[in-house]
Amino acid sequence: MFKLNSRFAPMAAASLALALSLYTAGCTLDGGVTPSATPTPTPSHDTHQEANAEAIEHMAEGPAKTLTAIALDAADSEAPKVGSDHHRYDVTLVSSGSEMVGKVKFDSAEAGDYTFFLNADVPLALKDAAGETVEIEETGGAIANSLIKQHYVAELGVGSYYLHFGPTQEASLSLVIEGGAHDHAH
């Protein structure tokens, strides 16, 4: 046996208690349920992770719809529609001088946070039906091990919005929209 210096005894006892609690975290409770060592995510974290997973799937596997955006100064009524309907939208941009731009319409059926996932690092601005700029709450880069290179989050009310892409050197992009409280059944 060893002799423990009395000034280290409280620290040793605390270390032993911590080690035992970590060890027993893997043991089962009555009924065979194993406690999780991972904290339960908050609902917003769950929603964010679910949106990322959905977007990764649809960006890679589709189904896809192809469309050509309109010029940023074109009439809003001419803008092709995109949706948060479990599709990837393959969008061809239009020339504006030496750069490419484009505008598409998105109708938000429910109020909430929407994430706009792109397969290219292209600037995005959102405008409401009155032409007012909608604040982008979060801008994120690529999602590891996926085709997603950029994503933007905005809180939208019910109504029509216009996505303004560019200016960029990219001639096209792919877009997946996730958000609202819609059902994720495929």
N, CA, C and O of each residue as an XYZ file, in Angstrom:
744
protein
N       0.840     -1.181      0.000
C       0.000      0.000      0.000
C       0.880      1.237      0.000
O       2.068      1.199      0.321
N       0.250      2.316     -0.369
C       0.978      3.571     -0.370
C       0.366      4.502      0.662
O      -0.783      4.331      1.067
N       1.143      5.486      1.079
C       0.667      6.444      2.067
C       0.408      7.761      1.347
O       1.287      8.273      0.653
N      -0.784      8.309      1.507
C      -1.198      9.533      0.833
C      -0.946     10.725      1.735
O      -1.367     10.724      2.892
N      -0.276     11.727      1.232
C      -0.036     12.961      1.971
C      -1.385     13.600      2.251
O      -2.206     13.722      1.342
N      -1.629     14.006      3.476
C      -2.944     14.507      3.881
C      -3.370     15.764      3.129
O      -4.568     16.014      2.994
N      -2.433     16.553      2.643
C      -2.849     17.758      1.924
C      -3.376     17.436      0.520
O      -4.067     18.261     -0.079
N      -3.063     16.259     -0.006
C      -3.552     15.855     -1.322
C      -4.804     14.979     -1.246
O      -5.401     14.664     -2.276
N      -5.203     14.588     -0.041
C      -6.336     13.677      0.130
C      -7.626     14.218     -0.484
O      -8.301     13.473     -1.195
N      -8.009     15.497     -0.241
C      -9.263     15.981     -0.852
C      -9.221     15.952     -2.379
O     -10.216     15.620     -3.023
N      -8.077     16.299     -2.955
C      -7.955     16.292     -4.410
C      -8.019     14.859     -4.941
O      -8.634     14.607     -5.978
N      -7.391     13.929     -4.238
C      -7.424     12.530     -4.660
C      -8.837     11.978     -4.575
O      -9.263     11.230     -5.456
N      -9.568     12.337     -3.526
C     -10.944     11.860     -3.372
C     -11.827     12.413     -4.492
O     -12.654     11.692     -5.051
N     -11.648     13.689     -4.815
C     -12.436     14.292     -5.891
C     -12.106     13.648     -7.232
O     -13.001     13.405     -8.041
N     -10.830     13.371     -7.470
C     -10.423     12.724     -8.722
C     -11.004     11.329     -8.828
O     -11.460     10.919     -9.895
N     -10.990     10.592     -7.717
C     -11.552      9.240     -7.700
C     -13.054      9.286     -7.971
O     -13.575      8.475     -8.737
N     -13.750     10.237     -7.340
C     -15.195     10.359     -7.551
C     -15.505     10.689     -9.010
O     -16.442     10.141     -9.591
N     -14.717     11.583     -9.594
C     -14.911     11.935    -11.000
C     -14.672     10.729    -11.900
O     -15.455     10.467    -12.813
N     -13.598     10.000    -11.645
C     -13.283      8.823    -12.452
C     -14.384      7.778    -12.352
O     -14.769      7.186    -13.361
N     -14.897      7.546    -11.146
C     -15.972      6.566    -10.969
C     -17.253      7.017    -11.671
O     -17.952      6.200    -12.271
N     -17.564      8.318    -11.600
C     -18.785      8.784    -12.264
C     -18.668      8.659    -13.777
O     -19.647      8.330    -14.447
N     -17.489      8.916    -14.320
C     -17.289      8.745    -15.760
C     -17.353      7.276    -16.150
O     -17.896      6.937    -17.201
N     -16.810      6.409    -15.320
C     -16.829      4.980    -15.593
C     -18.257      4.450    -15.573
O     -18.650      3.674    -16.444
N     -19.033      4.874    -14.574
C     -20.390      4.346    -14.446
C     -21.343      4.945    -15.467
O     -22.452      4.439    -15.641
N     -20.937      6.009    -16.144
C     -21.808      6.598    -17.170
C     -22.103      5.602    -18.280
O     -23.135      5.710    -18.943
N     -21.228      4.646    -18.494
C     -21.446      3.643    -19.526
C     -22.236      2.447    -19.049
O     -22.602      1.602    -19.866
N     -22.516      2.337    -17.759
C     -23.272      1.207    -17.217
C     -24.751      1.398    -17.498
O     -25.212      2.524    -17.682
N     -25.500      0.295    -17.532
C     -26.925      0.389    -17.819
C     -27.719      0.612    -16.556
O     -27.304      0.224    -15.464
N     -28.871      1.246    -16.719
C     -29.812      1.447    -15.640
C     -30.815      0.312    -15.684
O     -30.761     -0.533    -16.578
N     -31.733      0.287    -14.724
C     -32.794     -0.723    -14.752
C     -33.499     -0.668    -16.096
O     -33.780      0.416    -16.607
N     -33.782     -1.809    -16.662
C     -34.447     -1.869    -17.955
C     -33.467     -1.889    -19.110
O     -33.880     -1.910    -20.269
N     -32.163     -1.881    -18.813
C     -31.173     -2.001    -19.865
C     -30.921     -0.735    -20.661
O     -30.325     -0.808    -21.736
N     -31.348      0.419    -20.181
C     -31.127      1.669    -20.890
C     -29.752      2.197    -20.535
O     -29.427      2.353    -19.358
N     -28.953      2.469    -21.531
C     -27.627      3.026    -21.302
C     -27.715      4.538    -21.353
O     -28.175      5.101    -22.347
N     -27.272      5.213    -20.272
C     -27.311      6.668    -20.320
C     -26.383      7.193    -21.401
O     -25.334      6.606    -21.667
N     -26.760      8.271    -22.009
C     -25.958      8.860    -23.070
C     -24.887      9.754    -22.482
O     -25.158     10.549    -21.582
N     -23.668      9.627    -22.990
C     -22.593     10.511    -22.576
C     -22.669     11.820    -23.344
O     -21.991     12.785    -22.993
N     -23.491     11.863    -24.391
C     -23.651     13.062    -25.201
C     -24.844     13.843    -24.684
O     -25.920     13.271    -24.514
N     -24.683     15.148    -24.426
C     -25.824     15.919    -23.953
C     -26.919     15.975    -25.009
O     -26.645     15.958    -26.209
N     -28.155     16.041    -24.549
C     -29.283     16.142    -25.461
C     -29.255     17.509    -26.120
O     -29.227     18.525    -25.427
N     -29.261     17.554    -27.448
C     -29.224     18.846    -28.132
C     -30.493     19.642    -27.867
O     -31.554     19.072    -27.611
N     -30.377     20.940    -27.930
C     -31.546     21.792    -27.804
C     -32.376     21.648    -29.074
O     -31.851     21.245    -30.111
N     -33.671     21.974    -29.007
C     -34.485     21.856    -30.222
C     -33.905     22.621    -31.404
O     -33.943     22.125    -32.530
N     -33.364     23.828    -31.173
C     -32.814     24.577    -32.295
C     -31.596     23.876    -32.870
O     -31.360     23.932    -34.077
N     -30.814     23.212    -32.013
C     -29.653     22.457    -32.494
C     -30.127     21.266    -33.326
O     -29.575     20.982    -34.389
N     -31.168     20.564    -32.825
C     -31.738     19.448    -33.588
C     -32.214     19.923    -34.950
O     -31.925     19.292    -35.967
N     -32.938     21.029    -34.976
C     -33.478     21.562    -36.217
C     -32.360     21.936    -37.178
O     -32.438     21.653    -38.374
N     -31.318     22.573    -36.649
C     -30.180     22.980    -37.477
C     -29.481     21.750    -38.063
O     -29.154     21.728    -39.250
N     -29.253     20.734    -37.237
C     -28.599     19.516    -37.708
C     -29.467     18.788    -38.731
O     -28.958     18.255    -39.717
N     -30.782     18.766    -38.493
C     -31.697     18.116    -39.436
C     -31.689     18.848    -40.777
O     -31.677     18.217    -41.834
N     -31.696     20.183    -40.730
C     -31.656     20.971    -41.966
C     -30.371     20.702    -42.732
O     -30.395     20.542    -43.952
N     -29.241     20.651    -42.016
C     -27.964     20.352    -42.675
C     -28.003     18.984    -43.340
O     -27.581     18.837    -44.487
N     -28.509     17.977    -42.623
C     -28.565     16.615    -43.170
C     -29.464     16.559    -44.400
O     -29.116     15.931    -45.400
N     -30.620     17.217    -44.325
C     -31.533     17.252    -45.474
C     -30.866     17.924    -46.670
O     -30.942     17.431    -47.795
N     -30.216     19.050    -46.414
C     -29.578     19.799    -47.502
C     -28.453     19.002    -48.143
O     -28.315     18.990    -49.366
N     -27.653     18.341    -47.325
C     -26.561     17.517    -47.856
C     -27.129     16.436    -48.769
O     -26.612     16.199    -49.861
N     -28.198     15.785    -48.312
C     -28.830     14.723    -49.110
C     -29.361     15.262    -50.440
O     -29.081     14.699    -51.498
N     -30.126     16.348    -50.381
C     -30.740     16.874    -51.606
C     -29.717     17.509    -52.541
O     -29.882     17.474    -53.760
N     -28.655     18.092    -51.972
C     -27.615     18.673    -52.826
C     -26.926     17.569    -53.620
O     -26.593     17.759    -54.790
N     -26.711     16.426    -52.994
C     -26.009     15.321    -53.656
C     -26.925     14.491    -54.552
O     -26.530     14.086    -55.646
N     -28.149     14.239    -54.085
C     -29.000     13.255    -54.749
C     -30.240     13.825    -55.425
O     -30.941     13.106    -56.137
N     -30.518     15.111    -55.211
C     -31.725     15.689    -55.786
C     -32.956     15.262    -55.021
O     -32.870     14.973    -53.828
N     -34.079     15.218    -55.667
C     -34.315     15.459    -57.084
C     -34.018     16.915    -57.445
O     -34.048     17.803    -56.593
N     -33.734     17.132    -58.720
C     -33.306     18.456    -59.170
C     -34.322     19.079    -60.122
O     -34.986     18.392    -60.898
N     -34.417     20.390    -60.035
C     -35.181     21.201    -60.982
C     -34.203     22.219    -61.562
O     -33.398     22.801    -60.836
N     -34.278     22.426    -62.870
C     -33.363     23.340    -63.548
C     -34.112     24.605    -63.954
O     -35.237     24.540    -64.451
N     -33.476     25.756    -63.739
C     -34.089     27.021    -64.125
C     -33.012     28.058    -64.408
O     -31.855     27.897    -64.019
N     -33.411     29.117    -65.088
C     -32.514     30.240    -65.365
C     -33.023     31.450    -64.604
O     -34.184     31.836    -64.738
N     -32.149     32.047    -63.804
C     -32.496     33.245    -63.042
C     -32.677     34.417    -64.002
O     -32.279     34.351    -65.165
N     -33.277     35.479    -63.503
C     -33.415     36.701    -64.293
C     -32.411     37.732    -63.786
O     -31.839     37.578    -62.706
N     -32.204     38.781    -64.574
C     -31.308     39.864    -64.169
C     -31.850     40.545    -62.911
O     -33.060     40.565    -62.684
N     -30.961     41.096    -62.104
C     -31.371     41.729    -60.850
C     -32.311     42.910    -61.070
O     -33.150     43.193    -60.214
N     -32.187     43.601    -62.195
C     -33.049     44.754    -62.457
C     -34.314     44.388    -63.244
O     -35.094     45.274    -63.595
N     -34.524     43.112    -63.522
C     -35.732     42.664    -64.228
C     -36.930     42.710    -63.275
O     -36.764     42.717    -62.056
N     -38.134     42.741    -63.843
C     -39.364     42.785    -63.046
C     -39.482     41.535    -62.178
O     -39.265     40.417    -62.645
N     -39.829     41.743    -60.910
C     -39.977     40.618    -59.982
C     -40.961     39.578    -60.499
O     -40.789     38.383    -60.255
N     -41.985     40.024    -61.210
C     -43.012     39.105    -61.711
C     -42.450     38.081    -62.695
O     -43.081     37.055    -62.946
N     -41.279     38.348    -63.248
C     -40.651     37.434    -64.207
C     -39.744     36.393    -63.546
O     -39.272     35.471    -64.211
N     -39.502     36.535    -62.248
C     -38.549     35.659    -61.560
C     -39.082     34.228    -61.451
O     -40.229     34.027    -61.051
N     -38.265     33.238    -61.800
C     -38.683     31.844    -61.621
C     -38.756     31.514    -60.131
O     -38.048     32.101    -59.313
N     -39.630     30.559    -59.797
C     -39.856     30.217    -58.391
C     -38.987     29.045    -57.949
O     -38.755     28.092    -58.692
N     -38.515     29.155    -56.700
C     -37.834     28.063    -56.009
C     -38.606     27.813    -54.716
O     -39.420     28.642    -54.310
N     -38.355     26.678    -54.069
C     -39.094     26.368    -52.850
C     -38.284     25.557    -51.861
O     -37.164     25.127    -52.138
N     -38.889     25.361    -50.697
C     -38.282     24.506    -49.668
C     -38.997     23.158    -49.718
O     -39.545     22.686    -48.722
N     -38.977     22.558    -50.895
C     -39.787     21.381    -51.202
C     -38.965     20.121    -51.477
O     -39.348     19.290    -52.301
N     -37.843     19.988    -50.789
C     -36.998     18.791    -50.921
C     -36.462     18.602    -52.331
O     -36.369     17.480    -52.830
N     -36.114     19.707    -52.961
C     -35.496     19.675    -54.285
C     -34.205     20.474    -54.267
O     -34.010     21.368    -53.444
N     -33.350     20.133    -55.177
C     -32.176     20.949    -55.473
C     -32.538     21.754    -56.712
O     -33.041     21.205    -57.692
N     -32.285     23.035    -56.665
C     -32.532     23.900    -57.816
C     -31.191     24.211    -58.461
O     -30.324     24.826    -57.841
N     -31.024     23.784    -59.710
C     -29.821     24.081    -60.482
C     -30.119     25.358    -61.261
O     -30.892     25.357    -62.219
N     -29.485     26.446    -60.826
C     -29.802     27.789    -61.309
C     -28.692     28.291    -62.231
O     -27.527     28.360    -61.840
N     -29.072     28.640    -63.456
C     -28.144     29.288    -64.379
C     -28.244     30.788    -64.145
O     -29.336     31.355    -64.160
N     -27.100     31.427    -63.930
C     -27.062     32.871    -63.712
C     -26.950     33.593    -65.049
O     -26.645     32.975    -66.069
N     -27.196     34.898    -65.042
C     -27.151     35.696    -66.267
C     -26.015     36.709    -66.181
O     -25.580     37.096    -65.096
N     -25.554     37.123    -67.343
C     -24.428     38.050    -67.424
C     -24.854     39.468    -67.048
O     -25.924     39.945    -67.423
N     -23.973     40.118    -66.294
C     -24.149     41.530    -65.954
C     -22.772     42.166    -66.065
O     -22.008     42.194    -65.101
N     -22.470     42.673    -67.245
C     -21.116     43.164    -67.499
C     -20.168     41.980    -67.551
O     -20.390     41.028    -68.299
N     -19.117     42.041    -66.758
C     -18.135     40.950    -66.750
C     -18.417     39.917    -65.664
O     -17.625     38.995    -65.467
N     -19.550     40.064    -64.951
C     -19.866     39.133    -63.867
C     -21.241     38.504    -64.081
O     -21.997     38.893    -64.970
N     -21.533     37.530    -63.244
C     -22.797     36.810    -63.331
C     -23.651     37.150    -62.109
O     -23.139     37.318    -61.002
N     -24.977     37.249    -62.337
C     -25.934     37.557    -61.275
C     -27.215     36.771    -61.548
O     -27.337     36.098    -62.571
N     -28.151     36.865    -60.634
C     -29.446     36.246    -60.874
C     -30.422     36.521    -59.755
O     -30.041     36.775    -58.613
N     -31.700     36.463    -60.115
C     -32.772     36.666    -59.144
C     -33.803     35.570    -59.336
O     -34.185     35.248    -60.461
N     -34.255     34.989    -58.204
C     -35.326     33.995    -58.203
C     -36.301     34.355    -57.086
O     -35.965     35.118    -56.181
N     -37.502     33.805    -57.157
C     -38.555     34.092    -56.178
C     -38.738     32.904    -55.248
O     -38.716     31.750    -55.674
N     -38.919     33.214    -53.962
C     -39.205     32.191    -52.958
C     -40.429     32.632    -52.174
O     -40.436     33.719    -51.595
N     -41.470     31.795    -52.148
C     -42.670     32.078    -51.361
C     -42.597     31.301    -50.056
O     -42.604     30.070    -50.048
N     -42.527     32.035    -48.959
C     -42.478     31.429    -47.632
C     -43.906     31.193    -47.154
O     -44.656     32.144    -46.932
N     -44.280     29.932    -46.996
C     -45.632     29.587    -46.561
C     -45.777     29.656    -45.045
O     -46.890     29.743    -44.525
N     -44.643     29.617    -44.335
C     -44.649     29.643    -42.878
C     -43.562     30.585    -42.385
O     -42.504     30.705    -43.003
N     -43.828     31.247    -41.275
C     -42.812     32.100    -40.665
C     -41.786     31.220    -39.968
O     -42.129     30.186    -39.395
N     -40.531     31.635    -40.019
C     -39.474     30.895    -39.331
C     -38.130     31.123    -39.976
O     -37.993     31.901    -40.920
N     -37.143     30.432    -39.448
C     -35.792     30.513    -39.997
C     -35.678     29.616    -41.219
O     -36.110     28.463    -41.202
N     -35.099     30.154    -42.264
C     -34.838     29.402    -43.484
C     -33.340     29.438    -43.747
O     -32.682     30.460    -43.554
N     -32.818     28.304    -44.192
C     -31.407     28.227    -44.550
C     -31.316     27.977    -46.046
O     -31.974     27.093    -46.594
N     -30.483     28.780    -46.686
C     -30.264     28.712    -48.130
C     -28.866     28.142    -48.346
O     -27.867     28.808    -48.073
N     -28.804     26.916    -48.833
C     -27.546     26.197    -49.033
C     -27.134     26.302    -50.500
O     -27.950     26.085    -51.396
N     -25.867     26.635    -50.740
C     -25.351     26.772    -52.103
C     -24.157     25.855    -52.312
O     -23.405     25.581    -51.376
N     -23.985     25.384    -53.535
C     -22.827     24.544    -53.855
C     -21.636     25.377    -54.318
O     -20.617     24.828    -54.736
N     -21.760     26.692    -54.244
C     -20.681     27.598    -54.644
C     -20.663     28.773    -53.668
O     -21.688     29.131    -53.088
N     -19.499     29.358    -53.501
C     -19.360     30.508    -52.604
C     -19.794     31.764    -53.360
O     -18.972     32.511    -53.889
N     -21.112     31.971    -53.394
C     -21.722     33.070    -54.145
C     -22.450     33.984    -53.157
O     -23.171     33.493    -52.288
N     -22.275     35.305    -53.274
C     -23.008     36.221    -52.397
C     -24.520     36.095    -52.603
O     -24.996     35.884    -53.718
N     -25.261     36.229    -51.495
C     -26.724     36.177    -51.534
C     -27.275     37.369    -50.765
O     -26.835     37.658    -49.652
N     -28.236     38.057    -51.363
C     -29.005     39.096    -50.675
C     -30.470     38.708    -50.800
O     -30.889     38.164    -51.821
N     -31.245     38.988    -49.764
C     -32.679     38.707    -49.767
C     -33.444     40.017    -49.758
O     -33.090     40.954    -49.043
N     -34.495     40.071    -50.562
C     -35.377     41.243    -50.609
C     -36.803     40.760    -50.397
O     -37.181     39.691    -50.876
N     -37.596     41.556    -49.674
C     -39.004     41.206    -49.521
C     -39.790     41.743    -50.723
O     -39.210     42.330    -51.636
N     -41.104     41.540    -50.718
C     -41.932     41.933    -51.862
C     -41.931     43.446    -52.089
O     -42.202     43.908    -53.198
N     -41.627     44.218    -51.039
C     -41.567     45.677    -51.168
C     -40.189     46.153    -51.619
O     -39.970     47.351    -51.798
N     -39.262     45.216    -51.803
C     -37.920     45.578    -52.239
C     -36.961     45.907    -51.108
O     -35.827     46.323    -51.349
N     -37.419     45.722    -49.865
C     -36.569     45.998    -48.704
C     -35.621     44.825    -48.456
O     -35.996     43.664    -48.617
N     -34.403     45.144    -48.066
C     -33.415     44.105    -47.771
C     -33.787     43.386    -46.481
O     -34.120     44.024    -45.482
N     -33.731     42.068    -46.505
C     -33.979     41.228    -45.339
C     -32.625     40.861    -44.745
O     -31.706     40.472    -45.466
N     -32.512     40.987    -43.432
C     -31.242     40.703    -42.764
C     -30.894     39.219    -42.835
O     -31.725     38.354    -42.561
N     -29.661     38.951    -43.206
C     -29.119     37.594    -43.130
C     -28.601     37.437    -41.702
O     -27.680     38.145    -41.294
N     -29.188     36.513    -40.941
C     -28.815     36.347    -39.536
C     -27.497     35.608    -39.360
O     -26.765     35.848    -38.400
N     -27.204     34.718    -40.283
C     -26.001     33.893    -40.157
C     -25.491     33.553    -41.548
O     -26.261     33.222    -42.450
N     -24.190     33.641    -41.697
C     -23.537     33.214    -42.929
C     -22.519     32.162    -42.549
O     -21.704     32.372    -41.650
N     -22.563     31.040    -43.226
C     -21.614     29.970    -42.926
C     -20.964     29.469    -44.190
O     -21.501     29.611    -45.288
N     -19.820     28.893    -44.021
C     -19.086     28.364    -45.157
C     -19.492     26.944    -45.484
O     -20.636     26.533    -45.292
N     -18.534     26.225    -45.973
C     -18.750     24.850    -46.425
C     -19.131     23.941    -45.263
O     -18.735     24.172    -44.121
N     -19.897     22.915    -45.571
C     -20.205     21.855    -44.614
C     -19.316     20.682    -44.989
O     -19.334     20.219    -46.130
N     -18.543     20.206    -44.030
C     -17.549     19.159    -44.275
C     -18.161     17.947    -44.966
O     -19.296     17.556    -44.692
N     -17.389     17.373    -45.856
C     -17.759     16.143    -46.566
C     -19.079     16.263    -47.323
O     -19.852     15.307    -47.383
N     -19.333     17.423    -47.893
C     -20.560     17.608    -48.666
C     -20.267     18.517    -49.856
O     -19.169     19.055    -49.996
N     -21.268     18.671    -50.700
C     -21.159     19.565    -51.852
C     -21.483     21.013    -51.485
O     -21.363     21.904    -52.326
N     -21.890     21.254    -50.245
C     -22.294     22.593    -49.815
C     -21.057     23.438    -49.522
O     -20.204     23.066    -48.716
N     -20.983     24.583    -50.196
C     -19.834     25.487    -50.049
C     -20.179     26.762    -49.292
O     -19.281     27.463    -48.827
N     -21.473     27.075    -49.160
C     -21.893     28.302    -48.482
C     -23.336     28.136    -48.048
O     -24.124     27.480    -48.730
N     -23.687     28.735    -46.905
C     -25.090     28.750    -46.512
C     -25.403     30.030    -45.748
O     -24.548     30.617    -45.084
N     -26.655     30.434    -45.869
C     -27.148     31.671    -45.278
C     -28.439     31.358    -44.525
O     -29.251     30.557    -44.987
N     -28.628     31.995    -43.357
C     -29.840     31.807    -42.564
C     -30.532     33.157    -42.406
O     -29.893     34.161    -42.091
N     -31.847     33.168    -42.631
C     -32.643     34.384    -42.451
C     -33.991     34.015    -41.852
O     -34.554     32.964    -42.157
N     -34.495     34.889    -41.002
C     -35.832     34.704    -40.449
C     -36.818     35.391    -41.386
O     -36.716     36.589    -41.650
N     -37.772     34.611    -41.883
C     -38.745     35.133    -42.844
C     -40.153     35.015    -42.288
O     -40.466     34.077    -41.556
N     -40.989     35.962    -42.639
C     -42.405     35.856    -42.362
C     -43.081     35.166    -43.537
O     -42.414     34.737    -44.478
N     -44.381     35.061    -43.485
C     -45.128     34.496    -44.607
C     -45.150     35.540    -45.717
O     -45.466     36.705    -45.474
N     -44.815     35.124    -46.932
C     -44.840     36.064    -48.046
C     -43.823     35.735    -49.113
O     -43.175     34.689    -49.079
N     -43.693     36.646    -50.062
C     -42.775     36.464    -51.189
C     -41.449     37.158    -50.916
O     -41.403     38.259    -50.369
N     -40.381     36.490    -51.309
C     -39.023     37.009    -51.154
C     -38.262     36.761    -52.448
O     -38.590     35.854    -53.214
N     -37.249     37.574    -52.678
C     -36.432     37.450    -53.879
C     -34.986     37.238    -53.468
O     -34.421     38.012    -52.695
N     -34.402     36.181    -53.996
C     -33.008     35.853    -53.730
C     -32.173     36.473    -54.834
O     -32.383     36.194    -56.015
N     -31.232     37.309    -54.449
C     -30.334     37.979    -55.392
C     -28.959     37.338    -55.260
O     -28.315     37.445    -54.216
N     -28.516     36.679    -56.309
C     -27.212     36.012    -56.325
C     -26.190     36.884    -57.042
O     -26.497     37.517    -58.052
N     -24.968     36.909    -56.504
C     -23.863     37.585    -57.167
C     -23.634     38.986    -56.653
O     -24.283     39.431    -55.707
N     -22.710     39.674    -57.284
C     -21.963     39.302    -58.484
C     -20.930     38.213    -58.191
O     -20.379     38.122    -57.094
N     -20.691     37.392    -59.216
C     -19.786     36.260    -59.092
C     -19.209     35.919    -60.461
O     -19.681     36.401    -61.491
N     -18.202     35.099    -60.451
C     -17.650     34.562    -61.696
C     -18.309     33.228    -62.046
O     -18.118     32.717    -63.149
N     -19.081     32.663    -61.117
C     -19.768     31.388    -61.344
C     -20.894     31.579    -62.357
O     -21.650     32.546    -62.265
N     -21.014     30.676    -63.310
C     -22.079     30.746    -64.312
C     -23.368     30.097    -63.821
O     -24.448     30.378    -64.340
N     -23.251     29.233    -62.822
C     -24.426     28.550    -62.291
C     -24.160     28.161    -60.842
O     -23.031     28.230    -60.354
N     -25.222     27.756    -60.178
C     -25.111     27.282    -58.799
C     -26.254     26.321    -58.538
O     -27.234     26.276    -59.281
N     -26.111     25.559    -57.477
C     -27.204     24.706    -57.014
C     -27.650     25.226    -55.662
O     -26.830     25.641    -54.843
N     -28.959     25.202    -55.433
C     -29.585     25.775    -54.248
C     -30.509     24.749    -53.614
O     -31.292     24.097    -54.304
N     -30.414     24.608    -52.292
C     -31.371     23.825    -51.510
C     -31.838     24.735    -50.384
O     -31.024     25.376    -49.719
N     -33.150     24.789    -50.170
C     -33.719     25.624    -49.108
C     -34.358     24.714    -48.074
O     -35.160     23.842    -48.408
N     -33.997     24.921    -46.822
C     -34.593     24.181    -45.710
C     -35.110     25.184    -44.699
O     -34.480     26.212    -44.452
N     -36.268     24.879    -44.110
C     -36.750     25.759    -43.058
C     -38.232     25.686    -42.867
O     -38.916     24.833    -43.432
N     -38.730     26.618    -42.039
C     -40.134     26.609    -41.684
C     -40.420     25.391    -40.827
O     -39.498     24.779    -40.288
N     -41.661     25.043    -40.698
C     -42.047     23.899    -39.879
C     -42.650     22.806    -40.737
O     -43.510     22.056    -40.275
N     -42.207     22.708    -41.988
C     -42.800     21.724    -42.896
C     -42.345     20.315    -42.542
O     -41.333     20.114    -41.870
N     -43.104     19.371    -43.003
C     -42.839     17.953    -42.749
C     -41.672     17.486    -43.602
O     -41.598     17.808    -44.788
N     -40.761     16.729    -43.002
C     -39.597     16.244    -43.730
C     -39.784     14.829    -44.269
O     -38.799     14.134    -44.519
N     -41.020     14.393    -44.450
C     -41.250     13.080    -45.049
C     -40.940     13.152    -46.535
O     -41.282     14.133    -47.195
N     -40.307     12.140    -47.054
C     -39.934     12.141    -48.477
C     -40.863     11.258    -49.247
O     -40.720     11.122    -50.462
